[in-house]
């Protein structure tokens, strides 16, 4: 009898809701609250597009902001001492500075001019210059070694380089509309930031008219078939995407369908790396087990409500070879599999579809750790022997 862990979908949704609506309060200080007016201190900032001139002149916050929407993040450190710094800044740059979260190029040109992105870090000027010189991010970074700017926002101190960041979205009238006090590059929180920015910029949520499928799938059910588009490589270069159907793999391969919150986030990157390495290892085992080689026994689809532009860049940055990154921009696939979260992201769930097109395994609350990954591999080994 197969061991099939089936965790509560309702529990996962409720847990995610409270985690986002009641963010952890960092030991670094409470910071400004939603609805409060931001201060108007003087500060210096740098940007990669003009590094030769050094730090720009002192500017007041309101003058810098120019009555635009502001995404501002306070971090204890942007160097390698902070293990979430690179992926967090890469996400902010990709989603909002490069505009890949906004859709097509026309949308980006329009909305980017109404949004300011500022990262404030407890590093000195030389560290900021060095960081910008080696990371080509189109975001402004302000050195705040004495924490003058942080203190003006109610942030008292940093206890370590790994403390969670304070992240705010500020509207055109200089009021805080979103606040998180322990941001460490999590996909759920990235989606919450994106959702608030979309609200402030009056961008329509592509999932707003999504019809949620009330039927919860169970092991033994026929898998709900779907067509999908995924990031692909054409002649060694990132292409526009290819299409396929889940049923294309029936009779040929077992399929892992992994729903996840967001590309360019900590746990999602770890999950992608683990699945990609697993798929590569399976391919090598299959080839070594036959004189002529054989088809791979498993296909892995990682599904999010991101557009192909973001997925193409993530695929390239992560050097992914063996996992299909599926764009479910309108949420239809996640709805069929009970994985869409009304807060605007996908719950981290796992489905294994066997070669007969049956749902063989479900994990409603997948954790990116050796235990849950071990259960997935164990189940795949069992059904592959049939």
C-alpha positions, 0 to 999 in steps of 0.5 A, spaced: 500 500 500 502 506 498 504 511 503 500 518 500 501 524 505 494 528 504 495 535 508 489 539 508 488 544 503 484 549 507 489 549 513 494 551 508 490 557 505 488 559 512 496 559 514 498 563 508 493 568 510 495 569 517 502 569 515 501 575 510 496 579 514 500 579 520 507 579 518 512 578 523 515 584 527 522 584 527 527 584 533 530 590 529 524 595 531 517 596 529 517 601 524 512 605 520 505 602 520 500 602 514 496 608 514 502 613 517 505 618 513 512 617 511 518 622 513 521 627 509 529 626 511 535 628 507 539 622 504 544 620 499 543 614 494 547 611 488 545 608 481 548 603 477 547 608 471 551 613 473 557 610 478 562 615 475 559 621 479 559 617 485 553 618 490 548 623 488 547 630 492 543 630 498 535 630 496 529 630 501 525 624 500 519 628 498 523 631 492 526 624 490 519 621 490 516 626 486 509 624 488 510 617 485 508 610 488 515 608 492 517 601 493 522 602 499 526 596 503 531 597 509 536 592 509 541 590 514 546 588 509 547 587 501 553 583 501 554 576 502 553 576 509 546 577 508 544 570 505 537 573 502 540 580 499 542 578 492 535 574 491 531 579 494 534 585 490 534 581 483 527 580 484 525 587 485 530 589 479 526 584 475 519 585 477 519 592 478 525 596 475 525 591 468 518 591 469 517 584 467 511 584 472 507 589 468 506 585 462 509 587 455 514 593 453 508 598 452 506 597 459 513 597 462 514 604 459 508 607 462 508 604 469 515 604 470 515 612 470 510 612 476 514 608 480 520 609 484 525 603 487 529 605 493 533 600 497 536 603 504 542 599 507 546 599 513 553 599 509 557 604 507 558 608 501 564 604 498 560 597 499 554 600 495 559 602 490 562 595 490 555 592 490 552 596 484 559 595 480 558 587 480 550 587 480 547 591 474 540 592 478 537 599 475 535 600 483 537 606 487 541 604 493 542 609 499 548 607 504 545 608 511 551 606 516 549 611 521 541 609 520 539 616 520 534 614 514 532 608 518 531 611 525 526 616 521 522 610 519 522 608 526 527 602 525 531 602 531 537 597 530 539 591 526 541 585 530 545 581 525 546 582 517 541 576 516 535 580 520 529 581 515 528 587 511 523 592 512 519 593 506 514 598 504 509 601 499 508 608 499 502 611 495 502 618 491 500 622 498 506 619 502 502 614 506 504 607 507 499 602 504 503 596 505 508 594 510 512 587 512 517 587 517 521 581 516 522 580 509 527 575 507 526 574 499 519 569 500 515 568 494 509 569 498 511 576 500 514 578 493 507 577 491 504 581 496 508 587 494 507 586 487 499 586 488 499 592 492 504 595 487 499 593 482 493 596 486 497 603 487 498 603 479 491 601 477 494 595 474 488 590 473 490 583 476 489 578 471 486 573 476 481 577 478 475 574 474 478 567 476 473 562 477 475 557 483 474 550 482 470 547 488 472 540 487 478 538 491 482 532 487 484 526 491 489 520 489 486 515 485 482 521 481 483 522 473 488 528 472 484 534 470 488 535 463 490 542 461 494 545 455 500 549 458 505 554 455 512 553 458 519 557 457 523 554 452 530 554 449 531 555 441 537 554 438 541 555 445 537 562 446 531 563 450 525 563 446 517 565 446 515 559 449 512 552 447 505 549 448 504 542 450 498 538 454 498 534 460 495 528 456 501 528 452 505 524 457 500 519 458 503 512 457 510 515 457 512 518 463 510 520 470 509 527 471 510 532 477 506 538 477 509 543 482 505 549 484 509 555 487 509 562 489 514 566 485 520 566 481 526 569 484 524 567 491 528 563 496 525 557 497 522 557 490 529 557 487 531 551 492 525 547 490 527 548 482 534 547 483 532 540 487 528 538 482 532 540 476 538 536 479 533 530 480 531 530 473 538 530 470 540 524 475 534 520 472 536 521 465 543 519 467 541 513 470 536 511 464 542 512 459 547 508 463 541 502 464 541 501 457 545 500 451 541 505 447 539 509 452 531 510 454 526 516 455 526 519 461 521 516 466 519 523 469 517 530 467 517 535 472 512 541 471 513 547 475 507 552 475 506 559 477 502 565 475 508 569 472 508 571 465 513 568 460 518 574 460 519 573 468 520 565 467 525 566 461 529 570 465 529 566 471 530 559 467 536 563 464 539 565 471 538 559 474 541 555 468 535 550 468 535 544 463 530 539 466 524 542 468 519 546 464 517 552 467 509 553 466 506 560 465 499 559 468 498 567 468 490 567 468 490 561 474 486 556 470 491 550 471 492 552 479 484 552 479 483 545 476 488 543 482 486 547 488 492 551 488 490 558 487 491 562 493 486 568 493 492 573 496 495 572 489 500 567 489 500 559 488 500 555 494 506 550 494 503 544 492 505 537 489 501 532 485 504 526 481 500 524 475 502 516 473 503 514 466 495 512 466 493 519 467 491 518 475 493 522 481 497 518 484 500 523 490 498 529 493 502 534 498 498 540 499 503 543 503 510 542 500 516 544 504 522 545 501 526 540 505 529 533 505 523 530 508 518 532 503 523 531 497 524 524 500 517 522 500 516 525 493 522 521 490 520 514 494 513 515 491 516 516 484 521 510 485 515 505 487 510 507 481 516 507 476 517 499 478 510 498 476 
